[in-house]
Amino acid sequence: MLCFELSEEQNILRNTIRDFAENEIAPVASTLDDNEDFSEELTRKMAELGCFGMFVPEKYGGSGMDYISYIIAVEEIARVDGSQAATVAAGNSLGIGPIYYFGSDKQKSDWLPRLCGGDGLAAFGLTEPDAGSDAQASKTNAKLKNGEWVINGSKIFITNAGTPMSLVTTVQCITGTREDGKNEISCILVPNGTPGFTVKTMKKKMMWRASNTCELYFDDCAVPEENILGRRGDGFKQMLETLDGGRLSIAAMGLGGAQGAYEKAMIYAQNRRQFGVSLTRFQAIAFKLADMATEIECARNLLYKACWLKSKGKPYSKHAAMAKLYCSEVMGRVANQAVQIHGGYGLMKEYDVERYYRDQKLLEIGEGTSEVQRIVISRHIGCR
């Protein structure tokens, strides 16, 4: 039976992460956003707090917690700052996740202790300039020559690939042609610093400005044959399973961001006086806040149920898509109303709701657009 009460350990975790986010991240979030600075200092502090590898067993350097504990951590960081939440979410779901779930014992032993312990970050190279929602249209290819995979191609919009802490990227490549004539897709681990592997940091983003986003280029980049992740040809399946977990973390970012924007709006409305009374005395504002609180509660229940299904080994792909879709769009509605409640001040950088408003938009695009989520959901409910 699904339990709606968190354990004592999960509540302690929430309070610990919340205190860290409010005391360590909040004071510098605006400056990091303005300067587009990735913070190695904050990332290492989050690692020391145990934010990386939370769902990985202790024998590989992780914390051995359940998935909902990890989601709570992402939620609480996103409540304060989307950029730092993106670093944690991508570092876990897209970086650590594929190696843990699909890697060989040697790959796990080689990479996971360092990634979980905060020595570095991992990334997942999927999106290409001409292959976004249509991931099977990838052009990056890898050919097996003399015991090495020789990779050529490029990726774009990749999180955590170009920081001073970046260690390795899982790269989806075309490795041949299947019997049915379709592309054979595999995932290959490419360590940073490999000759022929070039990383270019992308700037001038609207959102997540303190998160690292990169373009990747592969020019006869050669790695050992053993760097393939799992079995040859399993790359597309691995990518889909990775995105299912990643959607839960994006949903957590939407939930946490919505909670943060709502709290900012509530505090402002309580303290702002018009016509001699606080804004919360006006029904128009009170109803906005009531709607925001209701949607956040619904979003949290949907996301936590999806996490519960995953932790129980039950099918959760439909619920992951639903949670990702709903939580990301709830944050859009909440952030929009938070700005509206702030009035003109909500358009100024001095007020955090301006940043929440910007940071939300990527949640409807990354890890599969809202349109893709609706396709996934419609197929699950029998619309084929």
C-alpha positions in Angstrom: 0.0 0.0 0.0 1.2 3.5 -0.9 2.1 5.4 2.3 1.6 9.1 2.4 3.8 9.7 5.4 7.5 10.1 5.0 9.9 8.2 7.2 11.8 10.0 10.0 15.0 9.6 8.0 13.3 11.3 4.9 12.1 14.2 7.0 15.5 14.6 8.5 17.0 14.6 5.0 14.5 17.2 3.8 15.3 19.5 6.7 19.1 19.0 6.2 19.0 19.8 2.5 16.6 22.7 3.1 18.9 24.3 5.7 21.9 23.9 3.3 20.0 25.4 0.4 18.8 28.4 2.4 22.1 29.1 4.1 24.6 28.2 1.4 22.9 28.5 -2.0 20.3 31.3 -1.5 22.9 34.0 -0.6 24.8 33.5 -3.9 22.1 32.2 -6.3 21.4 35.6 -7.8 25.0 36.5 -8.3 25.9 33.2 -9.9 22.9 33.6 -12.2 23.9 37.1 -13.2 27.5 36.1 -14.0 26.6 32.7 -15.5 29.1 31.0 -13.1 29.1 27.3 -12.4 30.0 26.9 -8.7 32.6 24.2 -8.1 32.5 25.1 -4.4 28.8 24.6 -4.1 28.9 21.4 -6.1 31.6 19.9 -3.8 29.6 21.0 -0.7 26.5 19.3 -2.2 28.6 16.2 -2.7 29.9 16.3 0.9 26.2 16.5 1.9 25.6 13.2 0.0 23.6 14.6 -2.9 25.4 12.5 -5.5 24.8 8.8 -5.7 22.0 8.8 -3.2 20.3 5.7 -4.8 23.7 3.9 -5.4 24.7 1.1 -2.9 27.4 1.9 -0.4 29.8 -0.6 -2.0 30.1 1.8 -4.9 30.4 4.9 -2.8 26.7 5.8 -2.7 24.3 6.4 0.2 22.1 3.4 -0.5 18.9 5.4 0.0 15.6 5.0 -1.8 14.7 7.0 -4.9 12.2 9.2 -3.2 14.9 10.4 -0.8 16.9 11.5 -3.9 13.9 13.2 -5.3 13.3 15.1 -2.0 16.9 16.4 -2.2 16.4 17.7 -5.7 13.1 19.2 -4.7 14.6 21.1 -1.8 17.5 22.5 -3.8 15.1 23.5 -6.6 13.0 25.3 -4.0 15.9 27.8 -3.8 17.7 27.6 -7.1 17.1 25.7 -10.3 20.7 25.9 -11.5 22.1 24.0 -8.5 19.2 21.5 -8.7 20.0 20.9 -12.4 23.6 20.1 -11.5 22.5 17.5 -9.0 19.7 16.1 -11.1 21.8 15.7 -14.2 24.8 14.4 -12.2 22.6 11.7 -10.8 19.9 10.7 -13.2 21.9 11.2 -16.4 25.5 10.9 -15.2 25.6 8.3 -12.4 22.4 6.5 -13.4 23.4 4.9 -16.7 26.7 3.6 -15.3 25.1 2.2 -12.2 22.2 0.5 -14.0 23.9 -0.7 -17.2 27.6 -0.7 -16.5 29.9 -3.7 -16.0 31.4 -4.4 -12.6 34.6 -2.8 -13.7 32.9 0.3 -15.1 31.0 0.7 -11.8 34.2 0.3 -9.8 36.2 2.6 -12.0 33.7 5.5 -12.0 31.0 5.4 -9.3 33.1 5.9 -6.2 34.6 9.1 -7.7 31.2 10.3 -9.0 29.4 9.6 -5.8 32.2 11.0 -3.6 32.3 14.3 -5.3 35.6 13.9 -7.1 33.8 14.7 -10.4 30.7 14.8 -12.5 29.3 12.6 -15.3 27.1 13.7 -18.2 24.9 12.0 -20.8 25.4 12.9 -24.5 22.1 12.4 -26.3 20.7 15.6 -28.0 22.2 16.7 -31.3 21.7 19.8 -33.5 19.3 17.8 -35.8 18.1 15.2 -33.3 16.1 16.4 -30.3 12.8 14.8 -29.7 13.6 12.3 -32.5 16.6 10.7 -30.7 16.8 7.9 -33.3 17.9 10.5 -35.8 21.3 10.8 -34.2 24.2 11.1 -36.6 27.1 10.7 -34.1 28.7 7.3 -35.0 31.3 5.0 -33.6 33.2 2.4 -35.7 35.1 -0.5 -34.1 38.7 -0.5 -35.4 41.6 -2.5 -33.9 39.9 -2.9 -30.5 38.8 0.8 -30.2 35.6 2.7 -30.8 36.4 5.6 -33.1 33.7 8.3 -32.6 32.8 11.2 -34.9 29.9 13.6 -34.5 28.6 16.2 -32.1 26.1 16.7 -29.3 24.4 19.9 -27.9 22.7 21.1 -24.7 24.6 18.6 -22.5 24.6 19.4 -18.8 27.8 19.0 -16.6 30.1 18.0 -19.5 32.5 21.0 -19.4 33.1 21.9 -15.8 36.5 21.6 -14.0 34.9 18.6 -12.2 33.7 16.8 -15.4 35.1 13.3 -15.7 33.2 11.2 -18.2 30.3 11.4 -20.7 28.0 8.5 -21.8 27.6 9.1 -25.5 24.8 7.6 -27.6 26.3 6.6 -31.0 25.3 4.7 -34.1 27.5 1.6 -34.1 26.1 -0.2 -37.1 22.9 -1.4 -38.9 20.5 -3.9 -37.5 19.0 -6.8 -39.5 15.8 -4.8 -40.1 17.8 -1.9 -41.7 17.5 0.5 -38.8 20.4 2.1 -37.0 22.1 0.0 -34.3 22.5 2.4 -31.3 24.9 1.9 -28.4 26.2 4.0 -25.5 29.9 4.5 -25.0 31.8 6.0 -22.1 34.1 8.8 -23.2 36.4 10.2 -20.5 37.1 13.9 -20.5 40.5 14.7 -21.9 40.3 11.9 -24.5 42.1 13.1 -27.7 39.5 14.1 -30.3 36.9 15.0 -27.6 36.3 18.7 -27.4 33.8 20.5 -25.1 32.5 24.0 -25.6 30.5 25.7 -22.9 27.3 27.5 -24.0 26.5 30.9 -22.6 23.8 33.5 -22.9 21.1 31.1 -21.7 17.7 32.4 -20.5 17.6 29.9 -17.6 19.8 27.7 -15.4 22.5 30.3 -16.0 24.7 28.9 -13.2 24.4 25.3 -14.5 27.0 24.1 -17.0 25.6 23.4 -20.6 27.9 22.3 -23.4 28.4 21.4 -27.0 30.4 18.2 -27.5 32.5 17.5 -30.6 34.1 14.1 -31.5 36.8 14.0 -34.2 38.2 10.5 -34.6 37.9 10.2 -30.8 39.1 6.7 -29.9 38.3 4.8 -26.7 38.8 1.1 -25.8 36.2 -1.4 -27.0 35.4 -2.2 -23.3 34.0 1.3 -22.8 30.7 0.3 -24.4 27.9 0.4 -21.8 26.1 -2.9 -21.5 25.5 -4.8 -24.7 26.1 -3.5 -28.2 22.8 -2.3 -29.7 21.1 -1.7 -26.3 21.8 2.1 -26.4 18.3 3.2 -27.4 16.7 1.1 -24.7 19.2 2.4 -22.1 18.4 5.9 -23.2 14.7 5.4 -22.7 15.1 3.9 -19.3 17.5 6.7 -18.3 15.0 9.3 -19.4 12.3 7.7 -17.2 14.4 8.2 -14.1 15.5 11.6 -15.4 11.9 12.7 -15.8 11.3 12.1 -12.1 14.2 14.5 -11.2 12.9 17.1 -13.7 9.5 16.7 -12.0 11.1 17.3 -8.7 12.7 20.5 -10.0 9.2 21.6 -11.1 7.7 20.8 -7.7 10.5 22.4 -5.7 10.5 25.5 -7.9 6.8 25.8 -7.7 7.0 25.5 -3.9 9.7 28.2 -3.8 7.8 30.6 -6.0 4.6 30.1 -4.0 6.4 30.8 -0.7 7.9 34.0 -2.2 4.5 35.1 -3.4 2.8 34.3 0.0 5.4 36.3 1.9 5.2 39.3 -0.4 1.4 39.3 -0.4 1.3 39.1 3.4 3.7 42.1 3.8 2.6 44.2 0.8 -0.2 46.7 1.8 -2.6 48.3 -0.6 -5.7 50.4 0.4 -4.6 49.9 4.0 -4.6 46.1 4.1 -2.3 43.3 3.1 -2.8 41.7 -0.4 -3.9 38.5 1.2 -7.1 40.2 2.3 -8.1 40.6 -1.4 -10.1 37.7 -2.7 -8.4 37.9 -6.1 -5.0 37.3 -4.5 -6.2 34.8 -1.9 -7.7 32.7 -4.6 -4.5 32.8 -6.6 -2.6 31.5 -3.6 -5.2 28.9 -2.9 -5.0 27.6 -6.5 -1.2 27.5 -6.3 -1.2 25.6 -3.0 -3.7 23.1 -4.4 -1.8 22.4 -7.6 1.5 22.0 -5.7 -0.2 19.4 -3.4 -1.5 17.5 -6.4 1.9 17.6 -8.1 3.7 16.3 -5.0 1.3 13.4 -4.6 1.7 12.4 -8.3 5.5 12.6 -8.2 5.8 10.7 -4.9 3.5 7.9 -6.3 5.7 7.6 -9.4 8.8 7.3 -7.1 7.0 4.8 -5.0 6.3 2.7 -8.0 9.9 2.8 -9.1 11.2 1.9 -5.7 8.8 -1.1 -5.6 10.0 -2.4 -9.0 6.6 -1.7 -10.5 6.0 -0.2 -14.0 6.4 3.6 -13.6 7.0 4.9 -17.1 3.5 6.3 -17.5 3.6 8.0 -14.1 7.0 9.4 -14.7 5.8 11.1 -17.9 2.7 12.3 -16.1 4.7 13.7 -13.2 7.2 15.3 -15.4 4.5 16.9 -17.5 2.3 18.0 -14.7 5.0 19.3 -12.3 6.8 21.3 -14.9 3.6 22.9 -16.1 2.4 23.5 -12.5 5.6 25.5 -11.9 4.9 27.5 -15.0 1.5 28.5 -13.7 2.7 29.1 -10.1 5.7 31.2 -11.2 3.5 33.2 -13.5 1.0 34.0 -10.7 3.9 34.7 -8.3 5.2 37.4 -10.7 1.6 38.7 -11.1 1.2 39.0 -7.3 4.5 40.9 -7.1 3.3 43.3 -9.8 6.1 45.5 -11.3 8.6 44.2 -8.7 8.2 40.7 -10.0 9.9 41.8 -13.2 13.0 43.0 -11.4 16.1 40.9 -10.7 16.0 42.0 -7.0 13.1 39.7 -6.5 13.7 35.9 -6.9 10.4 35.2 -8.7 11.9 36.7 -11.8 14.5 33.9 -11.8 11.9 31.2 -11.0 9.9 32.5 -14.0 12.9 32.1 -16.3 14.2 28.8 -14.9 10.8 27.1 -15.3 10.7 27.1 -19.1 13.4 24.5 -19.6 11.3 22.0 -17.5 8.8 21.8 -20.4 11.6 21.1 -22.9 14.4 19.1 -21.3 14.1 15.3 -20.8 11.4 15.2 -23.4 9.1 18.2 -24.2 5.6 18.5 -22.8 4.4 17.4 -26.3 6.5 14.2 -26.1 5.2 13.5 -22.6 1.7 13.6 -23.9 2.7 11.2 -26.7 4.1 8.8 -24.1 1.1 9.1 -21.9 -1.4 8.7 -24.8 0.4 5.4 -25.8 0.2 4.1 -22.3 -3.5 4.7 -22.1 -4.2 2.9 -25.4 -4.2 5.7 -28.0 -2.2 4.1 -30.8 
